[in-house]
Amino acid sequence: MLDTLIRNATIVDGSGRPGYAGSVGIQNGKIVLDPSEEAGSVVDGSGLTLCPGFIDSHSHHDQVFDPAVEIYNLCKISQGVTTDVVGQCGMSPFPVAPENLETIRGLLASFDTEEQLDRLKYFTDFQHFLAYAESLPKASNFAFNCGHSVLRAAVMGTENRRATPAELEKMKAYLKEAMEHGCFGLTSGLIYIPGVYSDTQELIELCKVIQPYGGVYATHMRNESDGLADAVKEAIYIAETAGVPLFISHHKAMGVANWGLSKETLRLVHAAIDRGVRVTIDQYPYLATQTILNVCLPPQLFAQGKDRLVEQLKNPAERAKIEAEMRKTPATYENNYINCQGFSGIVVLSSPNVPEAIGLSVADYAKKVGKSDFDAFFDLMVENHCEGLAAYFAMDEKDLQAIYMDENTVVGSDGIITADTPVHPRTYGTFAKAIAYFCKDKKLLPFEQAVRKQTSLTAERWGLKNKGLIADGYDADLVLLDFDEYRDSSDFVHTRELAKGVKKVFVNGEVVFEDGKLTQARPGKCILRSPK
């Protein structure tokens, strides 16, 4: 007898083929096609569409890894997301070497509460973090990567120099342990401290560690604006030299001067594919990014730690030097101040000690407090100890569409969830917006192909077994939605609005979302990489 029968739905199975009318059974957490048995529970799908659960190819939900807290589950599951691929942009909660605990706490401080940061000391390697993750009740599934910035910080703190051979061996040992216990690969964040201080060869050597395990290299590249093409070339060179698949994270072209560069970057991607490199792109469907507010500052300022930098920023002479560097064109680093055409394009989303700045652009906050834009920004850095998050408005719609339409592009939210401050609307809306915008509004591709980008293509490129398709024996991660209603609701003013149109979400065969809210079911699992 089936546990559940979903009947009379339009089935869009994730393969890209046209939808068809039919029924799907669930038994012991697995999908049963063409079911004939009776079922303990029957769901009428008349007028609705049944899809595989969506897979977030680029998630930061491990940076606040507390899946028992409803808000962390609700933002994704309410869109139909059933699996998150985490450990992105070089950031993961492991490995944490005791001697560099405070440094790693500092790296993650903009994302986590004090309670969450206090747990880091236990995550000395992936095995210890995994034991914690598996012990928690989870509403959805998680697949893990090891973050290069934390890996580097565990071994050598935030020093601005090359790793010594001995330090590189320590990093390799940590990474090998993670791969042996089921990590999917290595990620880098090459605009962030301390990943920005690494050279190409260091990344190649680390990628050689993940290669025998079938690991993936995913990168927030060294530059997404003036140096975008060179950054794509470096990413491809690293993956090609080490013999590993590549993910280009949240691909974009930032800054007016760089709009249109997607034509060249996509050419580079396809040339690499023609040479035999497997390259995948992930993207979120918004024209603004979100990251730490302190990335506006030149990265070399962080080499001696945030305490030292805060003292520098209190000195008017030092401020003048830093301002001059930030205004310099062409930029000497990934300069989001220039990319956003000044502080009017940078909106504060979290500010731990200056809450009155939240929701305002830095320029508007400066007017509110009667300061120059730069003094207001530097004061925010000092008062918040260089913590806080912001949205950066720097992208063009034509690039957005061109990147999404590439056959190698999948969907990743890059969303960062905080407990009580505004968030980027991608956190609550990415998957609904991708379908509403590209498929329904712009009619750039059929619904079935849009679903494939969010399901089977993502599963295939990450190596997620039994995910992403409505097929016999696959995991019963499913979303039942009303196609006409399905649409994002969150924006930069109302940042936490739930997507519309999702009726039920199943994870491993159990209903985790219905009637606009989470159920009490927690059937989620930690997904581990299958042996190569």
ChimeraX attribute file (.defattr): number of C-alpha atoms within 10 A of each C-alpha:
attribute: neighborCount
match mode: 1-to-1
recipient: residues
	/A:1	13
	/A:2	18
	/A:3	18
	/A:4	22
	/A:5	25
	/A:6	20
	/A:7	20
	/A:8	19
	/A:9	23
	/A:10	21
	/A:11	23
	/A:12	23
	/A:13	24
	/A:14	28
	/A:15	20
	/A:16	19
	/A:17	13
	/A:18	14
	/A:19	18
	/A:20	14
	/A:21	14
	/A:22	16
	/A:23	21
	/A:24	23
	/A:25	28
	/A:26	28
	/A:27	18
	/A:28	15
	/A:29	20
	/A:30	21
	/A:31	27
	/A:32	23
	/A:33	16
	/A:34	11
	/A:35	18
	/A:36	13
	/A:37	11
	/A:38	13
	/A:39	17
	/A:40	10
	/A:41	12
	/A:42	14
	/A:43	17
	/A:44	12
	/A:45	22
	/A:46	13
	/A:47	12
	/A:48	20
	/A:49	23
	/A:50	31
	/A:51	27
	/A:52	32
	/A:53	32
	/A:54	31
	/A:55	32
	/A:56	29
	/A:57	29
	/A:58	25
	/A:59	25
	/A:60	23
	/A:61	24
	/A:62	24
	/A:63	23
	/A:64	21
	/A:65	18
	/A:66	17
	/A:67	20
	/A:68	13
	/A:69	13
	/A:70	13
	/A:71	16
	/A:72	20
	/A:73	22
	/A:74	21
	/A:75	22
	/A:76	30
	/A:77	28
	/A:78	29
	/A:79	30
	/A:80	31
	/A:81	29
	/A:82	30
	/A:83	30
	/A:84	25
	/A:85	25
	/A:86	26
	/A:87	30
	/A:88	29
	/A:89	29
	/A:90	26
	/A:91	27
	/A:92	29
	/A:93	28
	/A:94	28
	/A:95	32
	/A:96	27
	/A:97	23
	/A:98	15
	/A:99	12
	/A:100	17
	/A:101	20
	/A:102	15
	/A:103	21
	/A:104	29
	/A:105	21
	/A:106	17
	/A:107	21
	/A:108	20
	/A:109	18
	/A:110	23
	/A:111	25
	/A:112	20
	/A:113	14
	/A:114	10
	/A:115	9
	/A:116	17
	/A:117	20
	/A:118	12
	/A:119	13
	/A:120	21
	/A:121	18
	/A:122	16
	/A:123	19
	/A:124	18
	/A:125	20
	/A:126	27
	/A:127	19
	/A:128	13
	/A:129	21
	/A:130	19
	/A:131	12
	/A:132	14
	/A:133	18
	/A:134	14
	/A:135	10
	/A:136	16
	/A:137	16
	/A:138	22
	/A:139	30
	/A:140	25
	/A:141	20
	/A:142	24
	/A:143	23
	/A:144	26
	/A:145	31
	/A:146	30
	/A:147	27
	/A:148	30
	/A:149	27
	/A:150	31
	/A:151	30
	/A:152	26
	/A:153	23
	/A:154	25
	/A:155	21
	/A:156	23
	/A:157	23
	/A:158	24
	/A:159	18
	/A:160	19
	/A:161	13
	/A:162	14
	/A:163	18
	/A:164	11
	/A:165	10
	/A:166	10
	/A:167	15
	/A:168	18
	/A:169	15
	/A:170	17
	/A:171	25
	/A:172	19
	/A:173	14
	/A:174	21
	/A:175	26
	/A:176	17
	/A:177	15
	/A:178	25
	/A:179	28
	/A:180	16
	/A:181	14
	/A:182	22
	/A:183	27
	/A:184	29
	/A:185	29
	/A:186	30
	/A:187	29
	/A:188	28
	/A:189	23
	/A:190	23
	/A:191	22
	/A:192	23
	/A:193	26
	/A:194	27
	/A:195	25
	/A:196	19
	/A:197	20
	/A:198	20
	/A:199	13
	/A:200	11
	/A:201	12
	/A:202	16
	/A:203	21
	/A:204	20
	/A:205	17
	/A:206	22
	/A:207	27
	/A:208	18
	/A:209	21
	/A:210	25
	/A:211	19
	/A:212	13
	/A:213	20
	/A:214	19
	/A:215	27
	/A:216	26
	/A:217	29
	/A:218	29
	/A:219	26
	/A:220	22
	/A:221	24
	/A:222	22
	/A:223	20
	/A:224	25
	/A:225	26
	/A:226	23
	/A:227	17
	/A:228	23
	/A:229	20
	/A:230	15
	/A:231	20
	/A:232	23
	/A:233	15
	/A:234	15
	/A:235	24
	/A:236	25
	/A:237	17
	/A:238	24
	/A:239	24
	/A:240	20
	/A:241	14
	/A:242	19
	/A:243	22
	/A:244	26
	/A:245	24
	/A:246	25
	/A:247	28
	/A:248	22
	/A:249	25
	/A:250	25
	/A:251	25
	/A:252	30
	/A:253	27
	/A:254	30
	/A:255	21
	/A:256	16
	/A:257	12
	/A:258	21
	/A:259	20
	/A:260	19
	/A:261	19
	/A:262	21
	/A:263	12
	/A:264	12
	/A:265	21
	/A:266	19
	/A:267	12
	/A:268	16
	/A:269	20
	/A:270	16
	/A:271	12
	/A:272	17
	/A:273	15
	/A:274	10
	/A:275	9
	/A:276	12
	/A:277	20
	/A:278	21
	/A:279	24
	/A:280	22
	/A:281	27
	/A:282	25
	/A:283	23
	/A:284	27
	/A:285	25
	/A:286	21
	/A:287	17
	/A:288	23
	/A:289	21
	/A:290	21
	/A:291	19
	/A:292	19
	/A:293	25
	/A:294	22
	/A:295	19
	/A:296	18
	/A:297	21
	/A:298	18
	/A:299	19
	/A:300	14
	/A:301	16
	/A:302	21
	/A:303	17
	/A:304	13
	/A:305	15
	/A:306	19
	/A:307	12
	/A:308	12
	/A:309	18
	/A:310	20
	/A:311	12
	/A:312	16
	/A:313	18
	/A:314	14
	/A:315	10
	/A:316	11
	/A:317	11
	/A:318	14
	/A:319	16
	/A:320	14
	/A:321	10
	/A:322	19
	/A:323	16
	/A:324	11
	/A:325	16
	/A:326	21
	/A:327	14
	/A:328	13
	/A:329	10
	/A:330	9
	/A:331	18
	/A:332	13
	/A:333	21
	/A:334	24
	/A:335	27
	/A:336	26
	/A:337	21
	/A:338	23
	/A:339	26
	/A:340	20
	/A:341	15
	/A:342	17
	/A:343	23
	/A:344	18
	/A:345	22
	/A:346	28
	/A:347	25
	/A:348	27
	/A:349	26
	/A:350	27
	/A:351	24
	/A:352	18
	/A:353	14
	/A:354	13
	/A:355	12
	/A:356	14
	/A:357	22
	/A:358	20
	/A:359	21
	/A:360	18
	/A:361	22
	/A:362	25
	/A:363	20
	/A:364	18
	/A:365	23
	/A:366	21
	/A:367	13
	/A:368	13
	/A:369	11
	/A:370	11
	/A:371	14
	/A:372	14
	/A:373	19
	/A:374	19
	/A:375	17
	/A:376	21
	/A:377	19
	/A:378	21
	/A:379	19
	/A:380	23
	/A:381	22
	/A:382	20
	/A:383	14
	/A:384	17
	/A:385	21
	/A:386	26
	/A:387	23
	/A:388	23
	/A:389	28
	/A:390	28
	/A:391	25
	/A:392	27
	/A:393	22
	/A:394	24
	/A:395	23
	/A:396	19
	/A:397	13
	/A:398	11
	/A:399	21
	/A:400	22
	/A:401	16
	/A:402	14
	/A:403	25
	/A:404	23
	/A:405	16
	/A:406	13
	/A:407	12
	/A:408	21
	/A:409	23
	/A:410	31
	/A:411	29
	/A:412	26
	/A:413	27
	/A:414	27
	/A:415	25
	/A:416	22
	/A:417	25
	/A:418	19
	/A:419	13
	/A:420	9
	/A:421	17
	/A:422	20
	/A:423	28
	/A:424	30
	/A:425	28
	/A:426	31
	/A:427	26
	/A:428	29
	/A:429	30
	/A:430	29
	/A:431	30
	/A:432	25
	/A:433	25
	/A:434	25
	/A:435	27
	/A:436	21
	/A:437	16
	/A:438	20
	/A:439	18
	/A:440	18
	/A:441	11
	/A:442	11
	/A:443	12
	/A:444	14
	/A:445	13
	/A:446	15
	/A:447	20
	/A:448	20
	/A:449	20
	/A:450	23
	/A:451	27
	/A:452	25
	/A:453	29
	/A:454	26
	/A:455	31
	/A:456	26
	/A:457	26
	/A:458	27
	/A:459	24
	/A:460	13
	/A:461	19
	/A:462	22
	/A:463	18
	/A:464	20
	/A:465	14
	/A:466	19
	/A:467	27
	/A:468	32
	/A:469	27
	/A:470	28
	/A:471	19
	/A:472	16
	/A:473	17
	/A:474	20
	/A:475	26
	/A:476	30
	/A:477	33
	/A:478	28
	/A:479	26
	/A:480	25
	/A:481	24
	/A:482	18
	/A:483	18
	/A:484	13
	/A:485	13
	/A:486	20
	/A:487	24
	/A:488	24
	/A:489	17
	/A:490	21
	/A:491	16
	/A:492	16
	/A:493	12
	/A:494	12
	/A:495	19
	/A:496	23
	/A:497	17
	/A:498	24
	/A:499	25
	/A:500	20
	/A:501	21
	/A:502	26
	/A:503	22
	/A:504	22
	/A:505	29
	/A:506	29
	/A:507	30
	/A:508	26
	/A:509	22
	/A:510	22
	/A:511	20
	/A:512	26
	/A:513	25
	/A:514	15
	/A:515	9
	/A:516	15
	/A:517	15
	/A:518	20
	/A:519	14
	/A:520	11
	/A:521	16
	/A:522	20
	/A:523	18
	/A:524	24
	/A:525	19
	/A:526	20
	/A:527	19
	/A:528	20
	/A:529	23
	/A:530	13
	/A:531	11
	/A:532	9
